[in-house]
Amino acid sequence: MPASSSDLRADDILALARLSTRPGAVRAMLGWLTRRTGGPAVLVGDTGRVLAGPEGERDPAVARAAADAVAELRRRGAPSAVLGGAEGRPVHLIALDTDPRTYLAVVGPDDPHCGTLLADAARTLALCWRLEQAERARRRIESAEGHSREAVLHLLMVGSVPAAQRIAGALRPALPGVIQVYVIECPQPRRREIARRIDREAGGGAWIVPCPVRPNHVIALVPPETGPPGGTGPADATDPATGTEASTGTDTSTGTDASTVTGPAPTTAPTDGTHPADATHPATGTHPATEAHPADGTAPATPATVGAVDAPATVGAPADGTAPATVGGGPPRPPRVSLDRLIVRLVPESRVGVSERVALRDTPTAYEQAIHALAVARNAPERRAAFGGDLDVTVLAGPAGYRWASELLAPCLRYAPARRADPGPQELLGTLGSWLSFGGAASRHLKIHRNTLAARVRHLDELLGVPVSRSLAAQSAAWLALRLYTAPQAAAALAQALPGQTATLEAVLGTPAAGTWARAQLRPLEQAGPATGLETVRTWLRADARLPAAAAALGISLPGARKRLTRAEDALGRSLLTAPSAKYELWLAMRALGSL
């Protein structure tokens, strides 16, 4: 018994409903309509441009016929019509309920009931088209916001804090005055998931940016006090290993619960909770925040050795260490889970490096700290680590040292580009700093082509008169000069220098303060033993930090040399093989002690 027209119509509506649930529903429905009616089905905008069509449909004649029909329908002001098309092929048109107006057109159909079918399809197609347009708009907004957040991070890294705060204030959240930087190494497809979780646990106060240089890194600027007040955290943090739920949050006195502390043991801070007034950061010259103190003003406990485990603090815990009781005398609350621990639970294949608490202006320092901590976290069983070392190199120089730095960079500072499009002095210094930090990946950081980066570095070689593109010695000198030149005390120190006074790198590294700094840098390697000791690192530095040449000089295989340097990273609590690397500090330290 042949099917009735009502049964066929019901089958058609059911088929359209099923197609509407598929990915790419609009294109799938247009393909089905093309097969069902015997004529190409397309969506046409009010300007006559074909917006969507069945897969593989690119017939110019169909596009012209549909565009002419849409123009005629708009002239008439009708919602639908059957119009004569090119070569006698009729065009069935119906306006979809969308803004801007979109039309469903079928050119030269064979089905005599095409009008009814198009009327039924128009409702479902309009919904699917609006959904696809909304998704495209969401992606555009997300991309624009991502680029804006990346721009804020870039401004912070180059010291333009007021500009970064203005942009962040418009985007929200506002940048916190004190931060910890988290660098999370994870599979690229899970970066968005981790970003959402960090934002949730930080109460929307974190500034989260997918790393523009490394596609498997997420950078988060997190206020040290995360989570809701009162010691209660979200209850839906699930441990993937056990399937149980855990409360989440961080210790409000330290902001982190990383169980591995990298670098040399920190010194005991003053018991009044104040920060040293003369401690300045080498990159920005501002005062870095020192280790946080509990609210009672006592000095924090100091780990005795690298890798010592700090017990996680619980917000609201009594001084005797017992679990806090709930209001009304109920059972004690479970301890809160720190943010870094939560991340490695959420994504077991991730690694997390956490910086110390620093002022917002010291974001470059905090980022380097987090990278160094991440190098240790890669080999730590907990897969997370917090930085506990010292990056201040301004102790290396007095007035003469700042004069040396300004003289080394003077050719670049005095450079006048021949064309307006050529980079000026500040852009060249920014390129130099980015290249020293990231190497070839600086092209992604600076958003320039790799050939443009290579040309700029060659230009810097000529301007500075030293081969920064090839020699680790020249790179280390340029790195130190940049650190000293950008320190805020540099201008005052230069004013104190004697007229005509000159300085050399050897003089800068020959001071007693430089010797003390150098011995502190190398002490962890000396204590680590011969397998990860000074000789391996010294050989690597003599080979301009090139691993194959270092392996050949040591008489071992390339994997063996890499393994030794990985152990040296653990001993130092610093990154060597991954940029930003501590190779410049180590080269300067060995040069200061005359061992290189």
Protein Blocks (a to p, Z undefined) as FASTA:
>chain_A
ZZdfklmmmmmmmmmmmmmmpghklmmmmmmmmmmnopacddddfkopafbdcehiacfk
lmmmmmmmmmmmmmnopabdcdddehhiacdddddddddddddddehiabfklmmmmmmm
mmmmmmmmmmmmmmmmmmmmmmmmmmmmmmmmmmmmnopamlmmmmmmmnopaddfbdcd
ddddddfklmmmmmmmmmmmnnopaccdddfkbmkbccddddfbgcjehhiacfkbccfk
nopacdedddfklopacfbdgdjddddddfklpacfkbccfklopacddddddfkopacd
ddfbghiacddddehiafkopacddehhiacddddddfklmmmmmmmmbccdddddddfk
lmmmmmmmmmmmmmmmmmpmnlpacdfbdfbfklmpcfklmmmmmmmmmmmmmpccfbfk
bccfklmmmmmmmmmmnommlmmmnopafklmmmmmmmmmmmnopafklmmklmmmmmmm
mmmmmpmklmmmmmmpcghiacdfklmmmpmklmmmmmmmmmmmmmnojklmmklmmmmm
mnoopaklmmmmnopafklmmmmmmmmmmmnopafklccdfklmmmmmmmmnopZZ
